[in-house]
Amino acid sequence: MASKKQRRRREKLKRHEWELVQLDEEGNEVLVEEAPEKKSVTNGKPAAKRRSRPLREVKPPSWTRAAKRGLLFVPFLYIFLSIGKSAPPVMMRIAYSALYAVVFIPMFFFIDRIAYRAYQRRLRQP
């Protein structure tokens, strides 16, 4: 429920009648009639405005790009595994990092492939 102060403010705003006026050549005030706003309706729902910016070009998936992205995470994973009181031995950290790189590379390739297919579908639609 609105507070007393908020109710008083609303009542004050509703008390006044505002009119849009325009000055003519002689300096007389002439009422301006507002044009009714048109709402575009599609299937009973208001249509959303489409952005006019162009689609960002998505490159086709490649294993080399996926490998570069996957190998970029290996040093970060090694550093992350090195932090802490009970860090695993160096060889285990290297093995974990290499194992994750083997998983990351195909994952990045498939993500690129999904993005590229979606881009191709958007290009085909009018």
Secondary structure, 3 states (H helix, E strand, C coil): CCCHHHHHHHHHHHHCCCCCEEECCCCCEEECCCCCCCCCEECCEECCCCCCCCCCCCCCCCHHHHHHHHHHHHHHHHHHHHCCCCCCCHHHHHHHHHHHHHHHHHHHHHHHHHHHHHHHHHHHCC
